[in-house]
Amino acid sequence: MRIRYAVPVFVAGLALAGAGLTQATNYEIRTTGTVVSKSADALVVRIDDHGHRIKFDVDRSTTLPGDVVSGRHVSVTYHPTGSTGQAADSVAVVPRSDTMSTAWASPPANDDTKQASN
């Protein structure tokens, strides 16, 4: 009789734990590097930190100035789109002397936090 009640309680606990895991905070990451190539839906940048090339997905929501061309030094703010993908949120041309390492930015503030700080 104990098993009859224990199994449903255990399953309900797993369901609640899974729901909590899906509400992870979305972080944005920022890095600098040199543009290798640019297309309508992608930007490839050779990162200053380690020299690897990273492809960033670009869409209509991406802030992408017109002067971002191959060879320009840029700062890219992006977020992960899965285990291996990245989507650029904003790109800005920056001086080469303004190099910085890849750094975690703070999570985006929600509207309540913005209003409370004003």
Summary of the structure (lengths in Angstrom):
residues: 118
radius of gyration: 20.5
end to end distance: 58.1
largest distance: 71.2
contacts: 282
relative contact order: 0.20
helix: 25%
strand: 34%
